[in-house]
Amino acid sequence: MSNHFTDNPVTRKLNQLGEQWKEFEETSDALIGIWKVNEEQVRMIEGLVYMEDSEQKVVETSAFIAFENPFNNSETYASELIQEFQNKVANPVSKQALKGRGIDIDTLQIDEIQDTKAWLKLMSDFVQLLGEPVENFVAYLMPSYMYDNKQFVKWVEKFLHVNSSGLVKLMLREEIKHPILDDLFKKYPDEVKLLEADIDMTNIYNEIFDEAAKGKEEEPATKFEKAMLNATMASNELNLPKAEKIAEEAIKIAEEQGWYQYQTGIYIMLANGYIGLKDFDMALQRCKAARESAIKYALENEKVSKQCQITAIMGEAGCYLGKQDFESGAEIYAQAAPLAKDIENPHLEVEAWRMTGYCYQYVKKHKLAWEYYNKAWEAGKKMKAEERPNTTLPYVAQGLMKTRSKADINISKRDLENEIIEMLGENWQDNLAKTE
């Protein structure tokens, strides 16, 4: 058994998922298996593929590889899959492992026209090269970004039309909230099969927690952590009544123990749940409670207290933005910046002043917007020069450029551009997309 996998609730569930895929292969001629999962379960499917690429694999007759390249367009995707495959098998660890089995990966030939047929042929040749007991290749397609869902579905359909050998199968996963593959089940009932993961992440996490906490069940820290775990899971599922009820125990324990920094975390977790429901009034209440808890912690640790206060304040301001009250949002964001300055965190100081400026810019109060963007700019000078381009400072620069003339500021566009270039470099605008 691989050292990466020990016997625990997660690996036991991964083994069950492996058995499901094995049954899928043995009981149907389908070429595509699609897992329907929620956001919490996605990692388990990734874990399944990782396990199947280890010594603990369940499906002995298939080779598994995950492909993470973004899906840009249907014309280039196959060639990108070929390139990603080459990169993975050329990895020194992979190459050495294959060499240990007497497999020379360099003997694989790649067709000159790198289309879907060429990718399928390469994967089929790889299966032949691996030899017994491997009979199939399973490509788990998990694009890091998908630019066009409809084009991706069309590419999958093309895969079905040109996959004559049947040696290559696709494993896909689809979040229940964002279905894009449903038409495939209707159009290709024999080739595309639904796989239901039946993963209760709350139970899995609780099993792990209980195993780790044996003998310490009655300790306050254990009770607090378990309540926090279950409240967080309920909040992630947007079941806020359940989350609130469970959180009561954690809040009470934190109050009794003086763990106000952790109490802040409970309230922020609940606020995030309400934001998910777009209930910004309730989220606002929880953010304010978080700030109160953070202030209580100042006697214990002033720096951590201020860090927690900043988190609560930024959450509170974000709630006002959700309510489309940008002026109130600006006033709240501005309260975070002095605290960030006190704890010498220029990144947070920049962000607090930047968002203050952004809010005033949104309501067309350009003089105020300029003032606060300028405060953010000055705070950015405290950062290391090499860090600046990869922060949100490029957005501050953009804000300064947009508000300069509208705020009637006595600085020329050229002088401002020169100052920005000196601070962020010639290509500073290229970093706008990177920091979104």
C-alpha positions in Angstrom: 0.0 0.0 0.0 1.3 3.5 -0.9 2.4 5.6 2.1 0.1 8.3 0.8 -2.9 6.4 1.8 -3.6 5.2 5.4 -6.8 3.6 6.6 -9.2 6.4 7.5 -12.8 7.4 6.6 -11.6 9.3 3.5 -9.7 6.5 2.0 -12.5 4.0 2.8 -14.8 6.3 0.8 -12.4 6.6 -2.0 -12.2 2.8 -2.2 -16.0 2.7 -2.5 -15.9 5.3 -5.3 -13.2 3.1 -7.0 -15.5 0.1 -6.8 -18.3 2.2 -8.4 -16.1 3.1 -11.3 -15.0 -0.5 -11.6 -18.6 -1.6 -11.8 -19.3 1.1 -14.4 -16.5 -0.3 -16.6 -17.5 -4.0 -16.1 -21.3 -3.6 -16.5 -21.6 -1.2 -19.5 -19.9 -0.3 -22.8 -20.3 3.4 -21.9 -17.4 5.7 -22.8 -18.2 8.5 -20.4 -18.9 8.4 -16.6 -20.1 11.6 -15.0 -20.1 12.1 -11.3 -22.8 14.5 -10.0 -21.4 16.2 -6.9 -21.7 19.3 -4.8 -18.9 21.8 -4.1 -17.7 19.9 -1.0 -17.5 16.6 -2.9 -15.4 17.7 -5.8 -12.1 17.1 -3.9 -13.2 13.5 -3.3 -13.4 12.8 -7.1 -9.9 14.3 -7.5 -8.8 12.1 -4.6 -10.2 9.0 -6.4 -8.0 9.7 -9.5 -5.0 10.3 -7.3 -5.6 7.0 -5.5 -6.0 5.2 -8.8 -2.6 6.5 -9.8 -1.1 4.9 -6.7 -0.3 1.4 -5.4 -3.7 1.4 -3.7 -5.7 1.5 -7.0 -9.0 -0.4 -7.1 -9.4 -0.5 -10.9 -6.4 -2.6 -11.9 -7.5 -2.7 -15.6 -7.4 1.0 -16.2 -4.7 3.8 -16.2 -5.9 7.1 -14.8 -4.6 10.6 -15.5 -6.2 13.9 -14.6 -6.0 16.7 -17.2 -6.2 20.2 -15.8 -5.5 22.4 -18.9 -8.1 25.2 -19.3 -10.6 24.7 -22.1 -9.9 27.6 -24.4 -11.6 26.3 -27.6 -12.6 23.0 -29.2 -10.0 23.4 -32.0 -6.9 23.5 -29.7 -8.0 21.4 -26.7 -6.8 18.0 -28.0 -3.3 19.4 -28.8 -3.3 20.9 -25.3 -4.2 17.5 -23.8 -1.4 15.9 -25.8 1.1 18.4 -24.4 -0.2 17.9 -20.9 0.1 14.2 -21.2 3.7 14.6 -22.4 4.5 16.8 -19.5 3.1 14.4 -17.0 4.8 11.3 -18.2 8.1 13.2 -18.7 8.1 14.0 -15.1 11.3 12.4 -13.6 9.3 10.5 -11.0 6.8 9.1 -13.5 9.4 8.4 -16.1 11.5 6.4 -13.5 8.5 4.5 -12.4 7.6 3.5 -16.0 11.2 2.6 -16.7 11.2 0.4 -13.6 8.4 -1.6 -15.3 10.4 -1.9 -18.5 8.4 0.8 -20.3 10.2 3.3 -22.6 7.8 6.2 -22.9 9.9 7.8 -25.7 8.7 5.1 -28.1 5.3 6.7 -28.3 4.6 8.4 -31.6 2.5 11.6 -31.9 0.7 12.3 -35.1 1.6 15.5 -36.9 -2.0 16.8 -36.9 -2.8 17.0 -33.2 -6.5 16.7 -33.2 -8.9 14.6 -31.1 -8.2 11.5 -33.1 -4.4 12.0 -32.5 -5.0 12.3 -28.7 -7.1 9.1 -28.7 -4.5 7.2 -30.7 -1.7 8.4 -28.3 -3.7 7.3 -25.2 -4.6 3.9 -26.9 -0.9 3.4 -27.7 -0.1 4.2 -24.1 -2.5 1.5 -23.0 -0.8 -1.0 -25.3 2.6 0.1 -24.0 1.6 -0.5 -20.4 0.4 -4.0 -21.2 -1.5 -6.4 -18.8 -3.5 -6.0 -16.7 -4.2 -2.5 -18.1 -6.9 -2.5 -20.8 -8.3 1.0 -20.7 -7.2 4.6 -20.3 -9.4 6.9 -18.1 -8.9 10.6 -18.7 -10.3 12.7 -15.9 -11.0 16.1 -17.5 -11.1 18.8 -15.0 -10.3 22.1 -16.9 -9.0 24.7 -14.5 -11.1 27.2 -16.4 -13.8 26.7 -19.1 -14.2 29.6 -21.5 -17.3 28.2 -23.3 -19.4 25.5 -21.7 -21.3 24.8 -24.9 -18.1 24.3 -26.9 -16.8 21.9 -24.3 -20.0 19.8 -24.6 -19.5 19.8 -28.4 -15.9 18.6 -27.9 -17.1 15.8 -25.7 -19.7 14.8 -28.4 -16.9 14.8 -30.9 -14.9 12.5 -28.6 -17.8 10.0 -28.7 -18.0 10.1 -32.5 -14.3 9.5 -33.2 -13.6 7.1 -30.3 -13.8 3.9 -32.4 -11.6 1.6 -30.3 -13.3 2.3 -26.9 -10.0 2.0 -25.1 -10.2 5.6 -23.9 -12.9 6.6 -21.4 -13.7 10.0 -20.0 -14.4 10.7 -16.4 -16.1 14.0 -15.8 -17.7 15.6 -12.8 -20.5 18.2 -12.7 -21.5 20.3 -9.8 -25.2 19.9 -9.1 -25.7 23.7 -9.0 -24.1 24.2 -12.4 -25.3 21.5 -14.8 -23.9 21.7 -18.3 -23.8 18.0 -19.3 -27.4 17.0 -18.9 -28.1 16.9 -22.6 -25.5 14.2 -23.0 -27.5 11.8 -21.0 -30.5 12.3 -23.2 -28.7 12.2 -26.5 -26.3 9.3 -25.7 -28.0 7.1 -23.1 -25.8 4.1 -24.0 -22.5 6.0 -24.1 -22.9 8.3 -21.2 -23.7 7.1 -17.6 -24.5 9.0 -14.4 -22.4 8.1 -11.3 -23.9 9.2 -8.0 -21.1 9.7 -5.5 -23.3 9.5 -2.3 -20.7 11.3 -0.3 -21.8 12.7 3.1 -18.8 15.0 3.8 -20.2 16.0 7.2 -20.1 12.3 8.3 -16.7 11.8 6.8 -15.2 14.8 8.6 -16.9 13.8 11.8 -15.5 10.3 11.6 -12.0 11.7 11.1 -12.5 14.1 14.0 -13.8 11.4 16.3 -10.8 9.1 15.5 -8.4 12.0 16.2 -10.1 13.1 19.4 -10.4 9.7 21.2 -9.9 10.1 24.9 -10.3 13.9 24.7 -14.1 14.1 24.0 -15.0 16.1 27.1 -12.3 18.7 26.8 -13.5 22.2 25.9 -11.2 22.5 22.9 -12.6 19.2 21.5 -16.2 20.2 22.0 -15.5 23.6 20.4 -13.8 22.2 17.4 -16.5 19.6 16.7 -19.3 22.3 17.0 -17.3 24.6 14.7 -16.8 21.8 12.2 -20.5 20.9 12.0 -21.6 24.5 12.0 -19.2 25.3 9.1 -20.5 22.3 7.1 -24.1 23.4 7.6 -23.2 27.0 6.6 -21.4 25.7 3.5 -24.6 23.9 2.6 -26.5 27.2 3.2 -28.5 25.6 6.0 -28.2 28.6 8.3 -30.9 27.6 10.9 -28.9 24.4 11.5 -25.6 26.3 11.5 -26.8 28.9 13.9 -28.1 26.2 16.3 -24.8 24.3 16.3 -22.8 27.5 16.5 -24.5 28.5 19.8 -22.5 25.8 21.6 -19.2 26.9 20.0 -19.9 30.6 20.9 -20.7 29.7 24.5 -17.6 27.6 24.9 -15.4 30.4 23.4 -17.1 32.9 25.8 -16.4 30.7 28.8 -12.8 30.1 27.8 -12.0 33.7 26.7 -11.3 32.5 23.1 -12.6 35.7 21.6 -10.4 35.4 18.5 -12.1 32.0 17.7 -15.5 33.5 18.5 -14.8 36.1 15.8 -14.2 33.2 13.4 -17.6 31.7 14.2 -19.4 34.9 13.5 -17.6 35.4 10.2 -18.4 31.9 9.1 -22.1 32.5 9.8 -21.9 35.8 7.9 -20.4 34.1 4.9 -23.3 31.7 4.9 -25.9 34.5 5.0 -23.9 36.3 2.2 -24.4 33.1 0.2 -28.1 33.5 0.7 -27.9 37.2 -0.1 -29.3 38.0 3.3 -27.0 40.9 3.8 -28.8 42.2 6.9 -28.2 39.0 8.9 -24.7 38.9 7.5 -24.2 42.4 8.8 -25.3 41.5 12.2 -22.9 38.6 12.4 -20.0 40.8 11.2 -20.7 43.3 13.9 -20.8 40.6 16.5 -17.4 39.4 15.1 -16.0 42.9 15.5 -17.2 43.0 19.1 -15.6 39.7 19.9 -12.3 40.8 18.3 -12.2 44.0 20.4 -12.6 41.9 23.6 -9.4 40.0 22.6 -7.3 43.2 22.7 -6.3 42.7 26.3 -4.9 39.2 25.5 -3.2 40.1 22.2 -3.6 43.5 20.6 -2.1 42.6 17.3 -4.3 39.5 16.8 -7.2 41.5 18.0 -6.7 44.2 15.3 -6.2 41.5 12.7 -9.5 40.0 13.6 -11.2 43.4 13.7 -9.9 44.1 10.1 -11.5 40.8 8.9 -14.8 41.7 10.5 -14.7 45.2 9.2 -14.0 44.1 5.7 -16.9 41.7 5.9 -19.2 44.4 7.2 -18.3 46.7 4.4 -18.8 44.0 1.9 -22.3 43.5 3.2 -23.1 47.2 2.5 -21.9 46.7 -1.0 -24.2 43.7 -1.3 -27.0 46.1 -0.2 -25.9 48.6 -2.8 -25.1 51.1 -0.1 -21.7 52.2 -1.3 -21.3 55.3 0.8 -21.8 53.3 4.0 -19.4 50.7 2.6 -16.8 53.4 2.1 -17.1 54.6 5.6 -16.6 51.1 7.0 -13.7 50.2 4.8 -11.9 53.3 5.9 -12.1 52.1 9.5 -9.9 49.1 8.7 -6.9 51.0 7.3 -5.7 52.6 10.5 -5.8 49.2 12.2 -3.8 47.7 9.3 -1.3 50.5 9.7 -1.0 49.8 13.4 0.0 46.2 12.8 2.3 47.2 9.9 0.4 45.3 7.2 0.6 47.4 4.1 -1.3 44.8 2.0 -4.4 45.2 4.2 -3.9 48.9 4.5 -3.8 49.3 0.7 -6.9 47.1 0.3 -8.9 49.1 2.9 -8.0 52.4 1.3 -8.5 51.1 -2.2 -12.0 49.8 -1.5 -12.9 53.1 0.2 -11.8 54.9 -3.0 -13.7 52.4 -5.2 -16.9 53.0 -3.3 -16.7 56.7 -3.6 -15.8 56.4 -7.3 -18.9 54.2 -7.7 -21.1 57.0 -6.4 -19.2 59.6 -8.4 -17.7 61.4 -5.5 -14.5 61.7 -7.4 -12.5 64.0 -5.1 -13.0 61.6 -2.2 -12.2 58.7 -4.5 -8.9 60.4 -5.5 -8.1 61.1 -1.8 -8.5 57.5 -0.7 -6.9 56.0 -3.8 -4.0 58.3 -3.0 -3.8 57.0 0.6 -3.7 53.4 -0.9 -0.9 54.5 -3.2 1.1 55.9 -0.3 0.6 52.7 1.7 1.8 50.7 -1.3 5.2 52.4 -1.0 5.7 50.5 2.2 5.7 47.2 0.3 8.8 45.6 -1.2 9.2 46.8 -4.8 9.1 43.3 -6.2 5.8 42.5 -4.5 3.9 45.6 -5.7 2.9 44.5 -9.3 1.3 41.3 -8.0 -0.9 43.0 -5.4 -4.0 45.1 -6.0 -1.9 48.2 -6.5 -2.4 48.1 -10.3 -6.1 48.6 -9.5 -5.2 51.6 -7.3 -3.2 53.0 -10.3 -6.2 52.4 -12.5 -8.5 54.2 -10.1 -6.1 57.2 -9.9 -6.0 57.4 -13.7 -9.8 57.3 -14.0 -10.5 59.9 -11.2 -7.6 62.4 -11.9 -9.5 64.6 -14.4 -12.9 64.1 -12.9 -11.6 65.2 -9.5 -9.8 68.2 -11.1 -6.5 67.2 -9.6 -3.5 69.4 -10.4 -1.3 66.7 -11.8 -0.8 65.9 -15.5 -1.7 62.6 -17.0 1.9 62.1 -18.1 3.3 62.8 -14.7 0.9 60.4 -13.1 1.7 57.7 -15.6 5.4 58.2 -15.0 4.9 57.8 -11.3 2.9 54.6 -11.8 5.5 53.1 -14.1 8.2 53.9 -11.6 6.3 52.1 -8.9 4.8 49.2 -10.9 6.9 48.9 -14.1 6.1 49.6 -17.8 3.6 46.7 -18.2 1.7 47.4 -15.0 -1.7 47.1 -16.8 -0.9 43.5 -17.6 -1.2 42.7 -13.9 -4.8 43.8 -13.7 -6.2 40.5 -14.9 -3.7 38.5 -12.8 -5.0 40.1 -9.5 -8.7 39.9 -10.2 
